[in-house]
Amino acid sequence: MIQLLRVLFLCAAGFVVTSANGQSADGLRGINVLVAYHSLSGNTERMAEAVAEGARTVSPTHVSVKRVQQVTAEDLFAADAIILGSPVYWSNMAGEVKAFIDDWQFKFGVFPEFKLKNKVGAAFATGGQISSGKELTMLSMLAAMLGNYMIVVSGGGAFGASATTEGNSPGIDEQELAGARDLGQRVAEVAVAVKRGFEPPEGRAASSGQ
Ligand SMILES: Cc1cc2nc3c(=O)[nH]c(=O)nc-3n(C[C@H](O)[C@H](O)[C@H](O)COP(=O)(O)O)c2cc1C
């Protein structure tokens, strides 16, 4: 029942009303959500898939899920929202994710124009222990986004979605996956709202049908 009310609310807000050509009722043609992650043993990848699942519940949305090394300039700049995921390595993000963030400049040249400005950003993390760096890991990814003038949001937790993968209950449980889906959904909802805010209605009307 609560889910039904939520869907009705989102319809009323224009988040899930789409026409046959993928446009929302007010002509918004869609948003691109990029979920980029590093994962060696599969935990962060599982969270990435759940984040993507949550984002896909919001229409009109196109979601791509990629390992950080596979992200192209086109992926990065076409994204309206970027959600970064990392395992915790020594209480911080994995080197692969940091290298990807550094590549925003080295490979993709985002500075000095701040080319990622006003994209929505969020983070998720998996760590072996309960209190051993997940929040720091998410915050360090979010800090890089803030430095790029992105619009940082949370969801699935105060700093993003996270999972504890070792110890008494190894792997990722349903509650942690639900948090990841919540994060993906919230990011997509905010990205739709931001894009709507930045796109004048006449602009949307002019581009419809193309
Ligand atoms: C080099 C290394 C350092 C790690 N450091 C931490 C740590 O500081 N805190 C923690 O909670 N887990 C730590 N872990 C555990 C991983 O964060 C955890 O197993 C994670 O879920 C792995 O993600 P993946 O399956 O996506 O590779 C570390 C693992 C490795 C390989």
The ligand as a Tripos MOL2 file, in Angstrom:
@<TRIPOS>MOLECULE
LIG
   31    33     1     0     0
SMALL
NO_CHARGES

@<TRIPOS>ATOM
      1 C1         44.1140   -3.9110    0.6390 C.3       1 LIG1
      2 C2         42.8190   -4.0190    1.3940 C.ar      1 LIG1
      3 C3         42.5860   -3.1650    2.4310 C.ar      1 LIG1
      4 C4         41.3720   -3.2270    3.1280 C.ar      1 LIG1
      5 N1         41.1640   -2.3380    4.1440 N.ar      1 LIG1
      6 C5         39.9730   -2.3550    4.7940 C.ar      1 LIG1
      7 C6         39.7110   -1.3830    5.8130 C.ar      1 LIG1
      8 O1         40.5160   -0.5340    6.1370 O.2       1 LIG1
      9 N2         38.4890   -1.4310    6.4100 N.ar      1 LIG1
     10 C7         37.5410   -2.3620    6.0840 C.ar      1 LIG1
     11 O2         36.4420   -2.3330    6.6490 O.2       1 LIG1
     12 N3         37.7740   -3.2920    5.1210 N.ar      1 LIG1
     13 C8         38.9600   -3.3100    4.4710 C.ar      1 LIG1
     14 N4         39.1900   -4.2300    3.4790 N.ar      1 LIG1
     15 C9         38.1250   -5.1960    3.1310 C.3       1 LIG1
     16 C10        37.3470   -4.7790    1.8830 C.3       1 LIG1
     17 O3         36.9500   -3.4210    1.9550 O.3       1 LIG1
     18 C11        36.0640   -5.6160    1.7320 C.3       1 LIG1
     19 O4         36.3630   -6.9750    1.6710 O.3       1 LIG1
     20 C12        35.2790   -5.1800    0.5080 C.3       1 LIG1
     21 O5         33.9400   -5.6220    0.6240 O.3       1 LIG1
     22 C13        35.8680   -5.7390   -0.7830 C.3       1 LIG1
     23 O6         35.0860   -5.2790   -1.8720 O.3       1 LIG1
     24 P1         35.0120   -6.0420   -3.2660 P.3       1 LIG1
     25 O7         34.4410   -7.4160   -3.0070 O.co2     1 LIG1
     26 O8         34.1180   -5.2180   -4.0810 O.co2     1 LIG1
     27 O9         36.4020   -6.1340   -3.8120 O.co2     1 LIG1
     28 C14        40.3960   -4.2020    2.7880 C.ar      1 LIG1
     29 C15        40.6700   -5.0850    1.7420 C.ar      1 LIG1
     30 C16        41.8610   -5.0020    1.0600 C.ar      1 LIG1
     31 C17        42.1150   -5.9480   -0.0950 C.3       1 LIG1
@<TRIPOS>BOND
     1     1     2 1
     2     2     3 ar
     3     2    30 ar
     4     3     4 ar
     5     4     5 ar
     6     4    28 ar
     7     5     6 ar
     8     6     7 ar
     9     6    13 1
    10     7     8 2
    11     7     9 ar
    12     9    10 ar
    13    10    11 2
    14    10    12 ar
    15    12    13 ar
    16    13    14 ar
    17    14    15 1
    18    14    28 ar
    19    15    16 1
    20    16    17 1
    21    16    18 1
    22    18    19 1
    23    18    20 1
    24    20    21 1
    25    20    22 1
    26    22    23 1
    27    23    24 1
    28    24    25 2
    29    24    26 1
    30    24    27 1
    31    28    29 ar
    32    29    30 ar
    33    30    31 1
@<TRIPOS>SUBSTRUCTURE
     1 LIG1         1 GROUP 0 **** ****
